[in-house]
Amino acid sequence: MANLRINRRKYCRVQFICYLCLVCILAVVSVLLLNAQRARTIAALKTFNDFSLVQGREHSFQMNEPDLCFTQNPFLLLLVFTAPDEGEVRDAIRETWGGVHSVVWSPNGDRVNVTSMFLIGMVSASDSEAVTKQAAVLLESQRKHDVVQYTEVDTFDTLTFKTLAGMIWAHRHCQQAKYIMKSEGDVFVNIEYLVKVLLQPGQPAHTDYLTGSLVKGGRPQRDPKNKWFIPFDVYPDRIYPPFALTSAYVLSADLAPKILNASQYLPHFKLADVYLGMCLARLALKPIAPPEAHMFNSWFVVYNTCDYAHIASSKGFSPQKLRYYWPKFMKEKTYCKYLNKAG
């Protein structure tokens, strides 16, 4: 009888050990399957390329310049966001940093090309001057051939759609570019510093790369009176994923279609810069800090030529201010040390 009890205990112990082993095996298999599924999902996000519809909307273009990059073969594409009625802003940029079409980046005289494109939305039908404004945009487009207009009314709440439209255009019509820089119309951009110090054409191109003035630990604004108000039912979390401020940022061109793919799985969110952070998080990616802490500035940097020779962007420039400082910058920057260091 005693032997029977001992054998029964041994049997139960063995049975329990076998049960634990089975549970562990099932747990390991479940984790492996989940990781494999996650990897397949991310891979699908990075390879699917049908962008006829993004966020349930068809992104088409009222005005287009499909051959812009074909004729210029750029290393860097500048996507400049302006409103339809900001013709003077666009002219000032064309006369200043937007007129930089190539950069010599090595002592041997090697150069890369730069292409600027102005992305605008539609004029609201409720605007009493809609017909006049649209006619002016059409005339500007026919003269300059650098304006692309997508079929969404240009407002603060549609900036996310505008951002996605710019990436669609770049993916469709500018696959020659290695990098894309998005900027707003009131930004001063030092193209030469950007290319030489950040993008470094002589080095292997970055992939899955987005950088700018980064925000980590940003919190949703819950005050309904605030411009950036986001209610709990739209975004219940306390903290946003890391993102780059929308005034100016740079991404590797390979990332644009991946962001577009990720956007198909995310609902619309009106804060375009935060939304890009959400897309990166969906792709299991994060924005990368630039090599210099104040390379990108979402505020106005008090002008000093050599200070501006060591930054990529500064915000807060009217057309008049841009036209005033640009000739001064171009004349005096040769005395600043970074040019000698960068070649």
C-alpha positions in Angstrom: 0.0 0.0 0.0 2.9 2.3 0.9 4.6 1.6 -2.4 1.3 2.3 -4.2 1.1 5.8 -2.6 4.8 6.5 -3.5 4.3 5.5 -7.1 1.2 7.6 -7.2 3.1 10.6 -5.9 5.9 10.1 -8.4 3.3 9.8 -11.2 1.6 13.0 -10.1 5.0 14.8 -9.9 5.9 13.6 -13.4 2.5 14.6 -14.7 2.8 18.1 -13.2 6.3 18.6 -14.7 5.0 17.5 -18.1 2.2 19.9 -17.7 4.5 22.8 -16.9 6.8 21.9 -19.8 3.7 21.9 -22.1 2.6 25.3 -20.9 6.1 26.7 -21.4 6.4 25.3 -24.9 2.9 26.7 -25.8 4.0 30.1 -24.3 7.2 30.2 -26.3 5.4 29.1 -29.5 2.8 31.9 -28.9 5.5 34.5 -28.5 7.3 33.3 -31.6 4.1 33.4 -33.6 3.2 36.9 -32.4 6.7 38.2 -33.2 6.5 36.5 -36.7 3.0 38.1 -37.3 4.3 41.5 -36.1 7.4 41.2 -38.4 5.1 40.2 -41.3 2.8 43.2 -40.6 5.8 45.7 -40.5 7.2 44.1 -43.7 3.8 44.5 -45.4 3.7 48.2 -44.2 7.1 48.7 -45.8 6.5 47.1 -49.1 2.8 47.8 -50.1 2.8 50.5 -52.7 -0.8 51.2 -53.8 -1.6 54.8 -52.8 -4.6 55.5 -54.8 -6.5 55.9 -51.5 -4.9 57.1 -48.3 -7.1 57.4 -45.2 -10.1 56.6 -47.3 -9.5 59.6 -49.6 -8.3 59.8 -53.1 -5.2 62.0 -53.3 -5.1 63.6 -56.8 -3.6 66.8 -58.0 -5.3 69.8 -59.6 -2.0 71.1 -60.8 1.0 68.8 -61.2 4.7 68.9 -62.4 5.3 65.2 -62.9 8.6 65.8 -64.8 10.2 68.2 -62.3 12.6 65.6 -60.8 13.1 63.8 -64.1 14.7 66.8 -65.6 16.7 67.8 -62.5 17.6 64.4 -61.0 17.9 65.7 -57.4 19.7 64.3 -54.5 17.5 66.4 -52.2 13.9 67.3 -52.8 12.5 70.4 -51.0 8.8 70.2 -50.3 7.7 73.7 -49.3 4.2 74.0 -47.8 2.5 77.3 -48.6 -1.1 78.5 -48.9 -2.6 79.2 -52.4 -2.6 83.0 -51.9 1.1 83.2 -50.7 2.6 83.9 -54.1 5.0 86.5 -52.6 6.2 83.9 -50.1 7.0 81.5 -52.9 8.7 84.3 -54.9 10.9 85.2 -52.0 12.0 81.6 -51.5 12.7 81.2 -55.2 15.0 84.2 -55.0 16.8 82.9 -51.9 17.4 79.4 -50.6 14.8 77.8 -53.0 17.0 79.0 -55.8 19.9 76.8 -54.7 19.8 74.0 -57.3 23.1 72.3 -56.6 25.7 72.0 -53.8 29.4 71.4 -54.1 30.1 69.0 -51.3 33.7 67.9 -51.7 37.2 69.5 -52.3 37.2 67.8 -55.7 34.2 69.8 -56.9 31.7 66.9 -56.6 28.1 68.3 -56.5 24.6 67.1 -56.0 21.3 68.6 -57.3 18.5 70.1 -55.3 14.9 70.5 -56.5 12.3 72.8 -54.9 8.6 72.1 -55.2 5.8 74.2 -53.6 2.8 72.2 -52.4 -0.5 74.0 -52.0 -4.1 73.0 -51.4 -7.3 74.2 -52.9 -8.9 77.7 -52.3 -12.0 77.3 -50.2 -15.2 77.7 -52.3 -16.5 80.0 -49.6 -13.7 82.5 -50.2 -15.2 85.5 -51.9 -12.0 85.8 -54.0 -11.6 82.1 -54.7 -11.8 82.6 -58.5 -9.2 85.3 -58.5 -6.8 83.5 -56.2 -7.1 80.2 -58.2 -6.4 82.1 -61.5 -3.3 83.7 -59.9 -2.0 80.2 -58.8 -2.7 78.9 -62.3 -0.7 81.7 -63.9 2.2 81.2 -61.4 2.2 77.5 -62.2 2.4 78.1 -65.9 5.3 80.6 -65.4 7.4 78.8 -62.8 6.6 75.1 -63.2 7.2 74.3 -59.6 3.8 74.5 -58.0 1.7 71.3 -57.2 -1.8 71.7 -56.0 -3.6 68.8 -54.4 -7.4 68.4 -54.2 -8.0 69.3 -50.6 -8.9 72.7 -49.1 -5.8 74.3 -47.5 -6.5 74.7 -43.8 -4.8 73.9 -40.5 -7.1 70.9 -40.0 -6.0 69.4 -43.3 -2.3 69.6 -42.8 -2.0 65.9 -42.3 -3.7 65.2 -45.7 -1.3 67.8 -47.2 1.7 66.0 -45.7 0.5 62.6 -47.1 -0.1 64.2 -50.5 3.4 65.5 -50.5 4.8 62.1 -49.8 2.6 60.6 -52.5 3.9 63.1 -55.0 7.5 62.4 -54.0 7.0 58.7 -54.3 5.2 58.9 -57.6 7.3 61.5 -59.3 10.7 61.9 -57.5 12.1 58.5 -56.8 15.5 59.9 -57.9 15.8 61.8 -54.7 17.7 60.2 -51.7 16.2 62.7 -49.2 13.2 64.8 -48.8 13.0 68.0 -46.7 9.7 69.4 -45.7 9.6 73.0 -44.7 7.0 75.8 -44.1 7.0 79.1 -46.0 8.4 81.2 -43.2 11.6 79.2 -42.8 15.2 80.1 -43.7 17.0 77.0 -44.9 20.8 76.7 -45.2 20.9 74.1 -48.0 24.7 73.9 -48.1 25.1 73.1 -44.4 22.2 70.7 -44.6 23.8 68.7 -47.5 27.4 68.9 -46.3 26.9 68.3 -42.6 23.7 66.2 -42.3 23.2 64.4 -45.5 26.9 63.9 -46.5 26.6 62.6 -50.1 29.9 60.8 -50.0 28.6 58.5 -47.3 26.0 55.6 -47.7 22.5 57.0 -47.7 20.4 56.7 -44.5 17.4 54.5 -44.6 14.3 54.6 -42.4 15.5 58.0 -41.3 13.6 61.1 -40.1 15.2 64.0 -38.2 14.5 67.5 -37.2 13.6 69.5 -34.1 12.5 66.5 -32.0 9.8 66.4 -29.3 9.9 63.5 -26.8 7.4 63.1 -24.0 4.9 65.6 -25.7 1.5 65.7 -24.1 -1.9 66.2 -25.7 -3.4 69.7 -25.2 -6.8 69.1 -23.4 -8.0 72.7 -23.3 -10.8 73.1 -25.9 -9.8 76.8 -26.4 -6.3 75.8 -27.5 -5.4 75.5 -31.2 -3.8 72.1 -30.6 -6.7 70.8 -28.5 -7.1 67.0 -28.7 -10.0 65.4 -26.8 -9.6 62.1 -24.9 -11.8 60.1 -27.3 -9.5 61.1 -30.2 -6.2 60.4 -28.3 -6.7 58.8 -24.9 -3.0 58.3 -24.1 -1.1 60.7 -21.9 2.0 61.1 -24.0 2.6 61.3 -27.8 5.2 59.1 -29.5 8.5 61.0 -30.4 8.0 63.3 -33.4 9.7 66.1 -35.3 8.2 69.5 -35.4 6.5 70.4 -38.6 8.4 73.6 -39.4 11.3 71.7 -41.0 12.3 68.1 -41.0 14.3 65.7 -43.3 13.5 62.1 -44.1 15.1 59.5 -46.3 13.1 59.0 -49.5 12.7 55.3 -48.8 10.6 56.2 -45.7 7.9 58.0 -47.5 6.0 55.0 -48.9 6.4 53.2 -45.6 4.7 56.2 -43.8 2.0 56.1 -46.4 1.4 52.4 -45.8 1.3 52.9 -42.1 -1.2 55.8 -42.5 -3.7 53.4 -44.0 -4.0 51.7 -40.6 -4.3 54.8 -38.5 -7.3 57.2 -38.2 -7.0 60.8 -39.2 -5.2 63.1 -36.7 -5.1 66.8 -37.4 -1.6 67.4 -35.9 0.6 66.4 -38.8 3.9 66.3 -37.0 2.4 64.1 -34.2 0.7 61.9 -36.8 4.1 61.2 -38.5 5.4 60.1 -35.1 2.4 57.8 -34.8 3.2 56.3 -38.3 6.8 55.8 -37.3 5.7 54.1 -34.1 3.4 51.8 -36.2 6.6 50.9 -38.2 8.5 50.2 -35.0 10.8 53.2 -35.8 11.7 56.5 -34.0 12.9 59.9 -35.3 16.7 60.3 -35.0 18.2 63.3 -33.3 20.3 65.5 -35.7 24.1 65.5 -35.1 23.9 69.0 -33.8 21.4 69.9 -31.1 20.2 73.2 -32.7 20.5 72.2 -36.3 16.7 72.6 -36.8 14.9 75.5 -35.1 11.2 75.9 -34.9 11.6 79.4 -33.6 13.4 82.6 -34.9 17.1 82.5 -34.3 18.5 86.1 -33.9 20.5 86.7 -37.1 24.3 86.4 -37.0 25.9 85.2 -40.2 28.2 82.6 -38.6 25.4 81.3 -36.4 23.3 80.8 -39.4 26.2 79.1 -41.2 25.9 76.4 -38.5 22.2 75.7 -38.6 19.9 74.0 -41.2 16.8 76.0 -40.5 15.3 79.0 -38.6 11.6 79.9 -38.5 9.8 83.3 -38.5 10.9 84.9 -41.8 8.6 87.1 -43.8 9.4 87.5 -47.5 10.9 90.9 -46.8 13.1 89.6 -44.0 14.2 86.6 -46.1 15.2 88.9 -49.0 17.1 91.2 -46.6 19.2 88.5 -44.9 19.9 86.1 -47.7 22.3 88.3 -49.7 24.1 89.2 -46.5 24.3 85.5 -45.6 25.7 84.5 -49.0 28.3 87.3 -49.0 29.6 86.8 -45.4 29.3 83.0 -44.9 32.7 82.3 -46.6 34.3 83.7 -43.4 32.7 81.1 -41.2 34.8 78.1 -40.2 32.3 75.3 -41.0 32.9 75.7 -44.8 36.6 74.8 -44.3 35.8 71.8 -42.1 33.1 70.5 -44.4 35.1 70.9 -47.6 
